[in-house]
Every structure is written in C-alpha cells, then in structure tokens.
C-alpha cells in the first residue's frame, strides 16, 4: 500500500509540473501565433481556467497527503496487532494440550452449539504460512 501512495504522490507532482509546462507553452503559442484572434474563446480566459484547475489539483493533493499518512499508520497498527495475535495463539497452543472441543466443553457450551472442528488440512496450513510470510514482508 505504501508503494501505491508513493506512486500517487509522484503522479500528483508530475501532473503539477505538466500543467506548468502546458501553461508556459500556451502563453508562448498565444504570444507568437495568435496575437489578436477574434471570434474564439479568449486565450487569457483559458489560461485563467487552467490556473484554477491547477489550484484545485493542488488542493486535492494537499487533502490526499494526510489520508495517505493515516493509511500508513493504520496499516502498521493492523500488522502489529495481527503479529501479536498470532504470537499469542502460538503461545497458547504450546501451553495447552486441550483440543478446541475440550475448551468449549469447559466453558459449558452445549454440544448442539459446538462447531464441528477438525484438524487443519495441508491447504489450510499452507495458507496460514503464506499469510505469516506476507505479514512479515509488510
């Protein structure tokens, strides 16, 4: 997600410089090729509209920055919480020999409400390992 945020920031910067270049080129073209064009939309008005668009674009970029920062912070909090949870689960699994159904019985959960729990399949174990490795990469 951080890469995507960085890419968006670069896109905003590139678009900003592109708008500056376009404005410069338009002013140059107007001065050299169309000193007094009649019947067409006023080039000065077009440039003012371009400046307004650029201003709105910069405002959007300014609004985007805090959101991107917050996304980075939330992502790191989620990863930290997930890692803590996985560590706690692993510690609990090491400390107890109870099966899941034994735990539910200890909590006085009626058999009719107990889910049918079975050992993890190889596919599920692989998925857990992939998830762990993916989370450590973040």
Secondary structure, DSSP 8 states (H G I E B T S, - for coil): -HHHHHHHHHHHHHHHHHHHHHHHHHHHHHHHH-TT--SS--HHHHHHHHHHHHHHHHHHHHHHHHHHHHHHHHHHHHHHHHHHHHHHHHHHHHH----HHHHHHHTT--GGGS-------HHHHHHHHHHHHHHHH-
